[in-house]
Amino acid sequence: MLNTLRKKRTLAALALAMSCAATAVSAGAVVIGNPGINATQLSVEQVRDLFLAKTTKLPDGTTVTVIDQQDDTPIKDAFYTNVVGKTPRQLKAYWAKIVFTGQGVPPKSYAGDQAVKQQVANTPGAIGYVNDDAVDSTVKVLLKP
Amino acid sequence: MKLKGFYLVSGLLLAGLPAAHAVEFGAFGDISYQGDTADNSRNSFMLGGLDLYATQDIDNKTRIFVEYVFEDPGDGFVIDLERLSITRAITPYFSIGAGRFHTPLGYWNATYHHGALIQDTVSRPAFLDFEDGEGAILPMHVVGLLATGNYELSGGKLRYDLSIANGSSMNTEPGNFPPEIDVNNSSDPNEQKTIVLRLTYDLPRLPLQLGVFGMSNGIAESGDVANGASAGFGNDLVNQTLYGFDARYDNGHFDALGEFYFFSNDDKVGATGSHDASAYFVQVAYRVTEKLKPVYRYESLDFSAADPYFQYLGTAEGSRHVVGLRYDLDDSNALKFEINRRQPSAPGASDETGYALQWAFLMF
């Protein structure tokens, strides 16, 4: 009985720790854009539609190029789960169907905050997401979830 | 120091490279349990095709796609190459690809093929059956070139697909009845090419896509006159002109899809002239919950009894009702149930009913 209780407490503590870790990553991820983008802020819905390729335009007509982080990284998993609303598995299934039916291709992915930031800074109309502490003046913050 | 600088520059260069050049693999599959009054209601399990696909961006503008299906049509497993293409994006408005593609006709054929999980019903509309299946009346694949492009137009998206490909053929020897439509993967029986054009427009503020399409196709003889074929090898049997339109509405809860095809089949062997035919389907579905979706589809095919094209193929005229229910267990597997009732137009022909329960999945 005691053993069972201990196991439950350990599991609960583990779950809490994992939840806090995910929240920390999510809270630290910000959506950045090329400084040439006119918009000063994007909504969660706009970000979701852009990262799922449901739209490629901002309301002012700017064509957006989405820059992604690599698969199986904490920042990508947390960003898609908490902002876009898809778990890593759901995201893979989503793109598999899109690619298979010829309706689109997933955004190009780059390794790490520096590479993503560099691509966003150098590509007109580009947006991406990085950890909060990686932001500098070469990009602008469009959403801080 | 020099080495450190080299490593630093190399590291920065590598970090700047997209990590998207890996080959991406996936597989669709399905297992069904089905029965049909046409088969004296012999209920049976059926392995659907195992569809393996792979894709890779070999550079920032060039993509390769390959799709194989392992299936048992009834006499042992075969491997069919369904799609094989290399496509280069020249500009946002123009991409050119070579290989074997889905024929860019209506929405259904452009979108749904062997990945059973993706379509809501177990079956395809009968008149859009694959060219190697029973009842097929159109080449669902083409081998040749495919140009595509997207334009922003009045806030919406205009897309074109233009294909020039090997012409179709069929072997009309009596011993080969009913013949399959051959899309000619490796050679063309004559110089006549198939040309297909599809234009679609996604409206800016409505979840609605409208499409128009047309195809010019000469169907050549691939059999031998000595064996009873209707014409000599490479001679045209029928010159076919096809045009149509489709509309797709999907607001996330309710979706509707309709496609209308109009044929003109010009007899090149007999003296029967030109024959008009038409085919259409309308499908509606409503997502009752996130996982549950009932579907209904009505299909119809009408042609003249004197039309040589449908005579060669042995096609039956008529209509079909399909009622289905889809239950998504998650994003990568779903259960589908379907009952369909076929109503042949031929005098004296009786209605037939079939059902199927399917478990479809996606691996990645």
Interface residues (C-beta under 8 A of the other chain):
Chain A: K57 Q70 R89 Q90 K92 A93 Y94 A96 K97 V99 F100 T101 G102 Q103 V105 P106 K108 S109 Y110 A111 G112 Q114 A115 Q118 Q119
Chain B: L14 A15 G16 L17 P18 A19 A20 E24 G26 F28 Y53 T55 D57 N60 R63 E67 H102 A110 T111 Y112 G115 L117 I118 E152 D330 D331 S332 L362 F364
